């Protein structure tokens, strides 16, 4: 008997953008459901997204991956925040319908995580129990600042930041300062030597072990919240 099943489906992202594709990965006995948004440059079927969905299933965490409208249409330029945030809201609503009373979490890779937190800060996904950031894009490469973090102070639910210490889009010292300022609702997990995609130098380990670790950390975090 398989440990999990994948179900392909569609939902309406926004009234103007129409439908987008999604994949529900559901283990036999899930304890939570994570709505998982992709990064700016690759969609829901990127190997990173597929692998962490499979690893989460091993931890009894269901996932709902989905495409933003621009990715669904094969475009390269991400949707404006209003469209992206509404899509996240629609994905959370779909997950709630599919989840059969499972607690729902939000999050995503880079852009996807940031749009999820902006939706939370705007009061659009109040049912979500927490947010997981797989590499928060704090600033542009080489332009260290914390301007993209201002909205995080309006997020009222727990947040878990998974950050590589070599991430060119998030200086780790700035991330430490940010998470400290955000207070007790915030957890920072550092991936030593990891870049924005969690790749690590060979002498520090291998990428598969890194992905297993961040999924285990994330799963344990979610389970503590819903316990």
C-alpha positions as CSV (number, residue, x, y, z in Angstrom):
1,X,0.0,0.0,0.0
2,X,1.5,3.4,-1.0
3,X,2.4,5.8,1.8
4,X,0.9,8.7,0.0
5,X,-1.2,9.6,-3.1
6,X,-1.0,12.5,-5.5
7,X,-4.1,14.1,-6.9
8,X,-4.0,16.7,-9.7
9,X,-6.7,19.3,-9.6
10,X,-7.6,22.9,-10.4
11,X,-9.1,25.9,-8.6
12,X,-9.9,29.5,-9.5
13,X,-7.0,31.7,-8.5
14,X,-8.8,35.0,-9.1
15,X,-11.9,36.1,-11.0
16,X,-9.7,37.7,-13.6
17,X,-6.9,35.1,-13.8
18,X,-9.1,32.0,-14.0
19,X,-8.0,28.5,-13.0
20,X,-4.6,27.2,-12.0
21,X,-3.3,23.7,-11.5
22,X,-2.5,22.2,-8.2
23,X,-1.3,18.9,-6.8
24,X,-2.5,17.4,-3.5
25,X,0.0,15.0,-1.9
26,X,-1.7,13.2,0.9
27,X,-0.2,10.5,3.2
28,X,-2.3,7.8,4.7
29,X,-2.6,9.4,8.1
30,X,-2.0,13.2,7.7
31,X,-1.8,15.4,10.8
32,X,-1.7,18.7,8.9
33,X,-1.8,20.2,5.4
34,X,0.8,22.7,4.1
35,X,-0.2,25.0,1.3
36,X,3.1,25.2,-0.6
37,X,3.7,28.1,-3.0
38,X,6.5,28.0,-5.6
39,X,9.3,30.5,-6.1
40,X,9.4,33.2,-8.8
41,X,11.4,31.2,-11.4
42,X,9.9,27.7,-11.3
43,X,6.5,26.2,-10.9
44,X,4.9,23.6,-8.6
45,X,6.6,20.7,-10.5
46,X,10.1,21.9,-9.9
47,X,12.3,19.1,-8.5
48,X,12.6,21.0,-5.2
49,X,8.9,21.3,-4.8
50,X,8.3,17.6,-5.7
51,X,11.0,16.3,-3.4
52,X,9.9,18.3,-0.3
53,X,6.3,17.2,-0.9
54,X,7.4,13.6,-0.9
55,X,9.5,14.1,2.3
56,X,6.6,15.8,4.0
57,X,4.4,12.9,3.2
58,X,6.9,10.6,5.0
59,X,6.4,12.9,8.1
60,X,2.5,12.6,7.8
61,X,2.2,16.1,6.5
62,X,0.0,16.6,3.4
63,X,0.8,19.3,0.9
64,X,-1.1,21.3,-1.7
65,X,1.3,22.7,-4.4
66,X,-0.1,25.1,-6.9
67,X,0.9,27.4,-9.8
68,X,0.5,31.2,-9.7
69,X,-1.4,32.5,-12.7
70,X,1.7,33.8,-14.6
71,X,3.4,30.4,-14.3
72,X,0.2,28.6,-15.4
73,X,0.2,30.7,-18.5
74,X,3.9,30.2,-19.2
75,X,5.0,33.7,-18.5
76,X,8.3,34.7,-16.8
77,X,7.2,37.8,-14.9
78,X,5.5,37.1,-11.6
79,X,2.0,38.3,-10.9
80,X,1.5,41.6,-9.1
81,X,1.2,41.2,-5.4
82,X,-2.6,41.7,-5.4
83,X,-3.1,38.8,-7.8
84,X,-0.5,36.6,-6.0
85,X,-2.0,37.2,-2.6
86,X,-5.5,36.5,-3.8
87,X,-4.2,33.2,-5.4
88,X,-2.7,32.2,-2.0
89,X,-6.0,33.0,-0.4
90,X,-7.8,30.8,-2.9
91,X,-5.3,28.0,-2.4
92,X,-5.9,28.1,1.3
93,X,-9.6,28.0,0.8
94,X,-9.2,25.0,-1.5
95,X,-6.9,23.2,1.0
96,X,-9.5,23.8,3.7
97,X,-12.1,22.1,1.6
98,X,-9.8,19.2,0.7
99,X,-8.3,18.8,4.2
100,X,-11.2,17.2,6.0
101,X,-10.7,19.4,9.1
102,X,-6.9,19.1,9.0
103,X,-5.1,22.1,10.4
104,X,-3.8,24.2,7.5
105,X,-0.4,25.9,7.3
106,X,0.9,28.2,4.6
107,X,4.3,28.9,3.1
108,X,6.6,28.5,0.1
109,X,9.9,28.9,-1.6
110,X,11.2,32.5,-1.7
111,X,8.5,34.6,-3.6
112,X,5.8,32.1,-2.7
113,X,6.6,32.4,1.0
114,X,6.7,36.2,0.8
115,X,3.3,36.4,-0.9
116,X,1.9,34.0,1.7
117,X,3.1,36.3,4.5
118,X,1.8,39.4,2.7
119,X,-1.6,37.7,2.5
120,X,-1.4,36.8,6.2
121,X,-0.5,40.4,7.1
122,X,-3.5,41.6,5.1
123,X,-5.9,39.4,7.0
124,X,-6.6,37.2,4.0
125,X,-5.7,33.8,5.4
126,X,-6.7,34.0,9.1
127,X,-7.5,30.3,9.3
128,X,-3.8,29.3,8.7
129,X,-2.0,28.1,11.8
130,X,1.5,29.2,10.8
131,X,3.8,30.1,7.9
132,X,7.0,28.3,6.7
133,X,9.5,30.2,4.6
134,X,11.9,28.1,2.5
135,X,14.4,30.9,2.0
136,X,12.8,34.3,2.6
137,X,14.0,36.8,-0.1
138,X,14.9,39.6,2.3
139,X,16.6,41.7,-0.3
140,X,18.0,41.7,-3.8
141,X,21.5,40.1,-4.3
142,X,24.2,42.4,-3.1
143,X,21.7,45.0,-1.8
144,X,21.5,44.1,1.9
145,X,18.5,45.6,3.6
146,X,15.3,44.6,5.4
147,X,12.8,46.6,3.5
148,X,10.9,43.5,2.3
149,X,10.3,42.5,5.9
150,X,8.1,45.4,7.1
151,X,4.9,43.5,6.6
152,X,6.0,40.6,8.8
153,X,5.4,42.7,11.9
154,X,1.7,42.5,11.0
155,X,1.6,38.7,10.9
156,X,0.0,37.4,14.0
157,X,0.6,33.7,13.6
158,X,3.8,31.6,14.2
159,X,6.5,31.8,11.5
160,X,9.4,29.4,10.7
161,X,12.3,30.8,8.6
162,X,14.5,28.2,7.0
163,X,17.6,30.1,5.8
164,X,21.0,29.2,4.3
165,X,23.9,31.0,5.8
166,X,25.2,31.7,2.3
167,X,21.9,33.0,0.9
168,X,22.6,35.9,-1.4
169,X,19.0,37.1,-1.0
170,X,19.0,37.2,2.8
171,X,22.1,38.2,4.7
172,X,22.1,35.8,7.7
173,X,23.0,38.6,10.2
174,X,20.1,40.6,9.0
175,X,17.8,37.5,9.3
176,X,19.0,36.9,12.9
177,X,18.2,40.5,13.8
178,X,14.8,40.4,12.1
179,X,13.7,37.2,13.8
180,X,14.9,38.5,17.1
181,X,12.8,41.6,16.6
182,X,9.8,39.7,15.5
183,X,9.7,38.0,18.9
184,X,8.5,34.7,20.3
185,X,6.2,33.8,17.4
186,X,9.2,33.5,15.2
187,X,11.7,30.6,14.7
188,X,14.9,30.8,12.6
189,X,16.5,27.5,11.5
190,X,19.9,28.1,9.8
191,X,21.3,25.7,7.1
192,X,25.0,26.0,7.5
193,X,26.6,26.7,4.2
194,X,23.3,26.7,2.3
195,X,22.6,29.1,-0.5
196,X,19.1,30.4,-1.5
197,X,18.3,26.9,-3.0
198,X,19.7,25.1,0.1
199,X,22.7,23.8,-1.9
200,X,25.7,23.2,0.4
201,X,29.4,22.7,-0.4
202,X,30.3,19.0,-0.7
203,X,32.6,19.2,2.4
204,X,29.5,20.3,4.5
205,X,27.2,17.6,3.4
206,X,24.8,16.8,0.6
207,X,21.6,18.4,-0.7
208,X,19.4,15.4,0.0
209,X,20.3,15.4,3.7
210,X,19.7,19.1,3.9
211,X,16.2,18.7,2.4
212,X,15.4,15.8,4.8
213,X,16.5,18.0,7.7
214,X,14.5,21.1,6.8
215,X,11.4,19.0,6.2
216,X,11.9,17.2,9.6
217,X,12.4,20.6,11.3
218,X,9.3,21.9,9.6
219,X,7.1,18.9,10.3
220,X,8.1,18.9,14.0
221,X,7.3,22.6,14.2
222,X,3.8,22.1,12.7
223,X,3.1,19.1,15.0
224,X,4.1,21.1,18.1
225,X,1.7,23.9,17.1
226,X,-1.3,21.6,16.5
227,X,-0.6,19.3,19.5
